[in-house]
Amino acid sequence: MTKTRRITNVLIGIIMLLFGFSMAIEAEQVYKILVVFLGVTLCISGIRSMVYYISMARHMVGGISILYRSVIVFDIGLFTLSIANIPLIFVVLYLAGIHGFSGFIDIMRAVEGKRMQAHWKLSLSQGIINIVIAILCLVFLKTTWVAMLFYGTGLMYSGVVRIIQAFRRTAVVYIQ
Amino acid sequence: MQLDFHYYATYCAAYLAGYSHEESMDICYSAQFVDMCSGTLLKKIRGPVEAATTQLQAELMDARTDYLGLMNITRIWSSFHFLPKDLNANVKGSRRYQNKYRLICGPNGALLSETIETAKGKGLEAAGIAMHILADTWAHQYFAGTPSYVINNTDYHFYEIVGQGDDCEVRRIRFSHNPKLVDDPVKGIYVNSVSSGGENNVMCLGHGKAGHLPDYSFARYKYLPAWGNYQEITKDNPSDYMHAFCQMIYALRYLKGDFDAFERDTYDTERVAPYREEIEAILERRQLSALSDWKEFGERLSGSEIEDFDIRKYQKEYLDAPKGEKDQTYLGRFIRAAIAQKTMVSNSISASGNRLAGLGLEVKHRDKD
């Protein structure tokens, strides 16, 4: 991981911590900003991947997966933006879904990491906690402030994990 | 390729080409020093940083991957470790894709002739640098000396061929990302760089995604290169390394003045013939380093002791030399030759309309100064 990448990961981690803390204490005011921020970020990421696929990755072995990923990310981004003006309960439902899905992906990555003898314990714990938080959000769906408290806590945890990951050693084959 | 081939095998090639023991030592030291001459080392000896022929792992981890950073990486790795085979290769795709594709390394390209001609008459240090580059065109072929996910990536379709003929076993390679792990040829577990979707991520530089397999002379494997349109490639390292060895002898004989012109795709098999079986046995042995085998063979060949490679050997001479006389030292001549090679490759890439190595003018101007 380059220095720039590490700094970016630390900054993302700090932003997640700030959003998480704000959600935990002032959900009504913050959730719209969070949803718009999330939606715009996903849309930009999806468009960037599409441009990369068209200009480069369509020629590579397995490059089609980049197109699929870009369409899915862009679609999720648009959907996220479309729910910015609906009642909080639906937003909590959506965020819990995203959290649960993210947890599932983390567990898949941990399984792959273990198979490849790479780091996996942190990903596994992150995945399990994400899924637990998603379940708690659904259980306390009717008392939205409790659900948002759980969601905010989960976001803060993800932020901390992101910062830890930024300082981890990674394998690079040294070419001679 | 590693110390075993760049140092000891290059010594053997130089001796077989007709150089004396002392001359062969100078050539093989220079060939190995290409893997040592980083910006960090040049700063330490107060040499010109633009002469860097490699980047340390720590330097790579912190290397910028913006436009200028990529140019610096490409200048170093394309010039000395992944010499492009065809700068005008015909391939479909955007200009950006074509530029990366055309940096794929391979043997017997036009730039190899230019490399040998650049070294001609420049001394044993230049000859050593040229031998490092020549040998790497065989070991590092099919990968590019620039970070590129769409060119250098590999996937799960990666198999090692163990043994030969009807008795050979084809087994899927298990790649590990554990930085503490050592390659295990017995179990077929090899360390490679972590997967990264970023096009310009340094993890996608050269053969990082294939681990050290291209560096092992015994390895035979087949895989799907990212750029290969789903065509499987079989890499036969023992054969490639033997070609590299024979071509080094031929190229060194040309540099010595035995021939009037350097012809590509020409190999000196005659001088190798008496030792062929012995060399093939070294190349085929399944070991992570053939260092002691090559050393023993080289010492038997010349009857002289081949001293171990010592990175500090010529540093004091360079540091102590007065400013105007540094170019007359061993490292001074190495630095001049490295700058000449980097300038030639950067300018050739630039002249082909490809800006990935920059304009090549900066190095040229400094060289003139």
Boltz contact constraints between the chains, C-beta under 6 A:
constraints:
  - contact:
      token1: [A, 3]
      token2: [B, 62]
      max_distance: 6.0
  - contact:
      token1: [A, 55]
      token2: [B, 94]
      max_distance: 6.0
  - contact:
      token1: [A, 55]
      token2: [B, 96]
      max_distance: 6.0
  - contact:
      token1: [A, 56]
      token2: [B, 97]
      max_distance: 6.0
  - contact:
      token1: [A, 56]
      token2: [B, 150]
      max_distance: 6.0
  - contact:
      token1: [A, 57]
      token2: [B, 150]
      max_distance: 6.0
  - contact:
      token1: [A, 59]
      token2: [B, 93]
      max_distance: 6.0
  - contact:
      token1: [A, 59]
      token2: [B, 97]
      max_distance: 6.0
  - contact:
      token1: [A, 60]
      token2: [B, 150]
      max_distance: 6.0
  - contact:
      token1: [A, 60]
      token2: [B, 226]
      max_distance: 6.0
  - contact:
      token1: [A, 61]
      token2: [B, 224]
      max_distance: 6.0
  - contact:
      token1: [A, 61]
      token2: [B, 226]
      max_distance: 6.0
  - contact:
      token1: [A, 61]
      token2: [B, 230]
      max_distance: 6.0
  - contact:
      token1: [A, 62]
      token2: [B, 155]
      max_distance: 6.0
  - contact:
      token1: [A, 116]
      token2: [B, 176]
      max_distance: 6.0
  - contact:
      token1: [A, 116]
      token2: [B, 177]
      max_distance: 6.0
  - contact:
      token1: [A, 117]
      token2: [B, 176]
      max_distance: 6.0
  - contact:
      token1: [A, 117]
      token2: [B, 178]
      max_distance: 6.0
  - contact:
      token1: [A, 118]
      token2: [B, 177]
      max_distance: 6.0
  - contact:
      token1: [A, 169]
      token2: [B, 179]
      max_distance: 6.0
  - contact:
      token1: [A, 170]
      token2: [B, 194]
      max_distance: 6.0
  - contact:
      token1: [A, 171]
      token2: [B, 177]
      max_distance: 6.0
  - contact:
      token1: [A, 171]
      token2: [B, 179]
      max_distance: 6.0
  - contact:
      token1: [A, 171]
      token2: [B, 191]
      max_distance: 6.0
  - contact:
      token1: [A, 171]
      token2: [B, 194]
      max_distance: 6.0
  - contact:
      token1: [A, 172]
      token2: [B, 193]
      max_distance: 6.0
  - contact:
      token1: [A, 173]
      token2: [B, 192]
      max_distance: 6.0
  - contact:
      token1: [A, 173]
      token2: [B, 193]
      max_distance: 6.0
  - contact:
      token1: [A, 173]
      token2: [B, 208]
      max_distance: 6.0
  - contact:
      token1: [A, 173]
      token2: [B, 211]
      max_distance: 6.0
  - contact:
      token1: [A, 174]
      token2: [B, 57]
      max_distance: 6.0
  - contact:
      token1: [A, 175]
      token2: [B, 206]
      max_distance: 6.0
  - contact:
      token1: [A, 176]
      token2: [B, 2]
      max_distance: 6.0
  - contact:
      token1: [A, 176]
      token2: [B, 35]
      max_distance: 6.0
